[in-house]
Amino acid sequence: MQSAKYENCWRTDDPAGIDPFLRAFSRIHRPFEVTDVQTHICPCSSQVFNVDLAQSASRLTCIGCERTEIMFLGDSSWAECVEESGDIDDIACDGCLHREFNVAIGTAGVGHIGSSLEFAWMHLGVRCCKCGLLSCVNDDCPATAFSFDPTWLIELASQDRPDLAWLPDQLARCTYGTWTNACYVKFVDSTNANQPGAEWQYRESVELFHPQRGALHLDILKDGRVGGIEFYDRLFIRQLLR
């Protein structure tokens, strides 16, 4: 029997439904909104795959011809991703535990050189071939810095933590950050963190709660700067409620 937990999640009768799902999911739960979605089709014309994950790398195995394809590798090999993660995550549907999926790749274009896409945030969207449940099971972001608007954070900190009078001023400095994944953005170089001479010297964590973005963990450094922010609830979200 299917868990009631997923009865109100997005479902679709065909792979085309992954497109609007990924756009809506990224708009709510990711830093940048998906602007292009491509249904993944094997050269043998099959659209059904098993999906394995290791870190931000994804391995698709075609059900029709058993061809494998590795995606979102960056500068690492599949073996290196598996070694770093410690295991391979063989994806099963959260709703019915089925392991065969339709797949689509959603791209959030976040930087250009002329007319060419320079930076892109990639999302792996899947549709369970048995119950139609839609999920974003993996994503990969470019290791570069982007502008960040802290206005909403300043308002939240002023309202929720008036005892930390210094925090809004520090958040106002967070206008440029690097996303290490979809859940964490850092504003200070963390190379050799907490070691003598390193810029990153951790002091404490401050928690805030936003009604739409959920729980936030702010890493505060010894000099008072906000080193980074974890969007904690994103660690556990891959479906989207209707």
C-alpha positions, 0 to 999 in steps of 0.5 A: 500500500502506498504511503499517505505521505505522498498522496498530495505530491505531483504525479503524471501519466507521462514523461512530459510532466517532469518539465513543469514539475522541475520548473516549479520545484526549482523555483521553490526549493533551489537557488535558481529556476530551471529554464530548460528541460530535456527528456532523456532518451536512450539511443535505442529509443527507450525512455525507461532507466534505473538510476544510481547516485554517487555525490552529484554524479548520476548513472543511468542504465537503460532498461531496454539495452542496458547501456549506461551513461554517467552525468554531472561528473565535473572534473571527477570520475564515477569511481572517484564520486563513489569513493567520496560518497562511500556508496552507490545510492540505487534510487527507488520510488519514495511512494511505491519502491519501484526502480524504473523511471523516466528521466529529464534534465532541467537546466538553470542557466545562471551565467553567459559569455555572449550568447553561450551558456557559461554556468548552468545548474543541472537537475535530474528529474525522474518519474516513477513508471509505476505510480507516476510520482515525480522527484528531483533526485540529484543536482549539480551546481557550478563552483563559482560565485554568484550575487546574493540578495540578503534583504529577506534575511536582514528582515528575518533576523531583525524580527526573529533575533532582536537580541542579536543587534549586530546580525543585520549589519553582517548579513548586509555584507553577504552580497556574493556567495558560492553555492557548494550544493543546493543547501549551502552558500558560503561567503568566506573562503573555508580553505583550511577552516579553523586552522591557524592563519585560515580566514574561516574561524568558526564561532557559533551557529545561529538558527532562523526559520523562514515560513517558505524557506524553512530552517536556516543555520547561519555559521558565524565566524569569530570576527562576527562575519556570516561565513555561510548559510545552510538551507537545512530543510532542502536536505530532505526535500525532493518532492513537491506538494500540490 
